[in-house]
């Protein structure tokens, strides 16, 4: 199966990722065999590794993505930060979230997951002030179901949970 070139093809690939991550892994492995310098293929494969509960392999692929990119992309650091966060390596996650934001602060602000996940990592390390600073940057109408273990609710509810997490970590 070829790499997606249209939004429709991309949607089909993501349907495979969600329904059959092992098959998706086989597909992305073929893309990498066809072109071992294809950063997009490694990025795609990291998603399969995460679905298959293989975060260390996902991390290896994201390291390769960053190595292959001539100009680092914020989503690469956001994604690697998410894996570090998943592994409980919150300082490494924060470092990557910071690197992603440094590349394009405006885009980072628009993609609220980076702010939410970094706030959670700060709280996990007991740094309530930094956690609440990121939380305050979330949009007024923000709401989340609690993606990937991050606090759920609107901005006020998330802030309350961040305070609780930080207090427990201290």
Secondary structure as UniProt FT lines:
FT   HELIX           7..19
FT   HELIX           21..34
FT   TURN            36..37
FT   HELIX           39..51
FT   TURN            52..53
FT   HELIX           55..68
FT   HELIX           74..86
FT   TURN            87..88
FT   HELIX           90..103
FT   HELIX           105..110
FT   HELIX           112..124
FT   TURN            125..126
FT   HELIX           128..136
FT   TURN            140..141
FT   STRAND          143..144
FT   HELIX           147..149
FT   STRAND          153..154
FT   HELIX           155..169
//
